[in-house]
Amino acid sequence: MTNEAIKELEELFIRTEEAVTTFMNMLQPKIEGANDEYQHLYWHHIYEEEEQRLDRLKDLLPRVNHYVNNKEDQSIDNLEFIHLLQDISLEKFGLHNFEEHLDLALYDDSTGEHGETLRSMRKMTEADYKRIKVLLNTLNEAYGGAANRAGSVPTDEKEHVGDHLKLGKFSNEHTIMNEKPIIPGKKKLTVGSLKYN
């Protein structure tokens, strides 16, 4: 069962690597064409985080592939394998951030030239994020919790963090398919609300 989980993770990371590359290519014109320093910093920050993640994925994929092809090396006694499991756990967090970065890009380009591609990547990433959590649970059960790593749990999933600091989108299906994510607590303006307020 664990080899199947490792193989599925490899496929997931290959998909993610392709999606991140596509997304970074979309961000380059946004950085170059920024209207002000805020926009430039905003898009640059997202680009830089995804660039660092892409570097980690390029390092991770050959190691995952090794364990797919060398099942006998998958052992709790193999420190390199345990480090791989922990790195996979960190990439779960990277997938969570990628999902948020796609949402932020959808705010800007939901109906523009990249809107459909962004929505498609968003849907894939959401499904992959749910799946990686299941796969990590499988690996943690098989290897005594070895895949747990500090810093790999997003704020939205921490029990000791107040709900006011969490994003409702992870429990709100409405956000996933609509062209723009809904910001909780933000009033929607209508002609009537402008006229009578």
N, C-alpha and C positions, 0 to 999 in steps of 0.2 A: 504493500500500500504506500509506503513512503517513497519508493522509486517513482510511482505514478504521480505522486504529489510534486516531486522534484521536476519531473518531466513537464507537468502542467505549468509549473512556475517558470520554466524555461520558455515555454510558448507565450506565457503572459508577458514576460520581460521583453521578448522579441517584439511583440505587438506594441508594448509601451515605448520601446526605443524608436520604432518607426513613427509613432504618434508624436513623441517629444520632438523629433527632428522636423516633422511637418509643422508643428506648432511654432518652433523657433524660427522657421522660415517665414511664417506669418507675422511674427513679431518684429523682424528686422525692418520692414518699411514703417511700422508704427514708431520705432525708435528714431529712425532717420527723419521721419516727417513730423515729429512731435512739435506742437505749437508753442510749447513753453517748457521750462525746466521741470515742472511738476510731471507733465506727461512723459518727458524724456526719462526721468528718474523712475517713474512708475513702471513703464514697459521694460526699461533696462534691468530693474530689480527682478522682475519675473523672468526675463530672458536669462539672466545670470544664474538664478536658482535652477532653472531647467538645464542650463549648460553644465552646471556642476553635477546634476543628477544624471545627465547623459554620460558624463565621464564615469560615474559610479556604475552605471548599467554596462558600459563597455568593459569595465573591469570584472563585473559580476558574471556576465553571461558565459565566458569561457570556463569559469570555475563551476557554475551550475552544470554546464555541459559535461565537465569531467565526471561529476557524480552521477549524472544520468547514465553515462557509459561505463562507469566503474562502481556498480552497486556495492561491491565488497568494501569500498572505502567509506561507506556511510555508517559511521560508528560513533557512539558517544565517547569513545576513547581517542578518536581522531580530532585533535585540536583544530586543525585546518577546517574540518567539516563543521565543527561547532561554530567557528568564526563565520563560516558561510551562512549558517542558519541565522546568526545574529545580524549579518549584513542584509539578509532577506527580510528580516523583521524591520530594519531601518527603511528598506525600500517600500514596505507597506506604508510607512509614513510619507515617503516621497510620492506614492500614488495618491494619497489623500491630498497632498499639496497640489499635485497636478490637476486633480479634480477642481480644486478651488481656483487655480489659475485659469482653467477653461471657463469657469463661471464668470470670472472677472473679464475675460475677453469677450464673452457673450454679452455683457453689459454694453460693450462698445460696438460690437459688430453682429448683432443677432440677426439682422435682415440684410446685411451687406454681403460682399462677395465671398466671405469665409463662414457665414452663419451656419449653413448646412453642414459643412465639414466640422466646425466646432461642436455643433449639437451631436453629430455622430461620434466624435471622439469623446465627448462628455458622457454619452450613454455607455460606450465601451468601457471607459475608465471607471464609471460607477459600478458596472458589473464586475470588472476585474478587482476593484477594491473589496467588494463583498466576497469575492472568491478567494483572494489572498488571505483574508482573515480565517476562512474555513481551512485552507491549506496549512496555515501556520498552526492552527489548533491541532490538526492531525500530526504535524511534525513535533509539536510540543508534547503531545501525548506519547508519541513513539520514543522521544529522546529526553524525557524527564524535564521538560520546560527549558531545554537548552536554547531554543529559538527566541526566548524573551531577551530583550535588550533595553536598558534604560534609554529613554529618549525616543522610543519608537511608538508611543501612544499619543495620538493627537488630542488636543484640548477637548474636542467634542466628545471624546470617549472616556475621559477621566471622571471618576466618580466624585472626587473631592472638589471639583471645579463647579462653581455656580452656573446654573442654566443661563444666566444673563451673559455669560462669556462664551457660550456655545452657539454654533450656527444651527438654526432650526432646519436648514436645508437637508440635513442628513436624516431627518425623519419626515420631511415634507416632499412627497412625490410630485407635487405641482411644479416644483422648481426644475425637475429633471427634463421635462419635455417642452416647457414653454420657452419662447425665444429669449426672454430675459428672466433671470432669477428674481424672486420677490424678496425685498428687504423687510424683515420682520419689524413692525413698529413704525414703518414709514407710511404716512397717509398718502393715498392715491388722490391726486387732484382731478376734479371734474369741473366743468363749467359752472355747475350749481354750487359747488363748494367754494369756488372763487367769488361768485356773486354774493353769497350770503354769509361769508365769514369775514 
